[in-house]
Every structure is written in C-alpha cells, then in structure tokens.
Amino acid sequence: MLAAMKRIAAACLLLLATPLYAATAPLLLDASAWARPRSGQALLQMPVLRQAVAALGQDGRLVIHHPPGEDGVVWADQLAHWLVALGVPSGRIASVGDGGRDDALLLQIDHNPKGTP
C-alpha cells in the first residue's frame, strides 16, 4: 500500500512538472472515459487530465463545467475529489453547472483568476 502511494505521489510530481500546454479551448472528459474503473493510477493515465493538470502551472485554476442537475454535480465533485487526492490544491478547482453537454465535463484553465493567489 505504501509503495503504491509513493508511486502515485511520484507520478503526481512528474505530472505537475510536465511542460505547460496551451489551453486555448476547454478540454473534454467524456462519460465513456469516466465510466471506466477508477484508481489514482488510471486517472494519471487519462490524457485529458494530464493535459489539464499540466496547464494549471503556478497560477491557474481548473474550472469544471458540468451538466446541470444532480448527476452533473456528483460527476464534477467526484473528479474534484480525485484531483485533490492526487495533489491538486482544492482552492484551485471550481465547478459550475453550465456545461453544454450531458455526456461530458468541460475542463477549462483560468490563469490569474480574480480572488485567487
């Protein structure tokens, strides 16, 4: 168990040290990708999450645009909790229920958002 946690922590550090990607458009995390069995290691393998976390940089905030309704809120909360468990500070994650799709979360990176350090 401890060895697995060390591997996940090391992977998170590598993930955060990855060069920044230009986040010109929101990234899509579709329902089919999220429906697969989840673990810390499985999430670290998802290209869209790797891209989103890498694009955060030192001053970014991840905004999760989720479908309206309870299912969308639960989905966004699950993702946020997983990201926090993998080392993303909770204060750098926000979610809003204005996603235009029922089958995907839109992940958008805001740099230097008002009200954040």
C-alpha positions, 0 to 999 in steps of 0.5 A: 500500500505504501509503495503504491502511494509513493508511486502515485505521489511520484507520478503526481510530481512528474505530472505537475512538472510536465511542460505547460500546454496551451489551453486555448479551448476547454478540454473534454472528459467524456462519460465513456472515459469516466465510466471506466474503473477508477484508481489514482493510477488510471486517472494519471493515465487519462490524457485529458487530465494530464493535459489539464493538470499540466496547464494549471502551472503556478497560477491557474485554476481548473474550472469544471463545467458540468451538466446541470442537475444532480448527476452533473454535480456528483460527476464534477465533485467526484473528479474534484475529489480525485484531483485533490487526492492526487495533489491538486490544491482544492482552492484551485478547482471550481465547478459550475453547472453550465456545461453544454453537454450531458455526456461530458465535463468541460475542463477549462484553465483560468490563469490569474483568476480574480480572488485567487493567489 
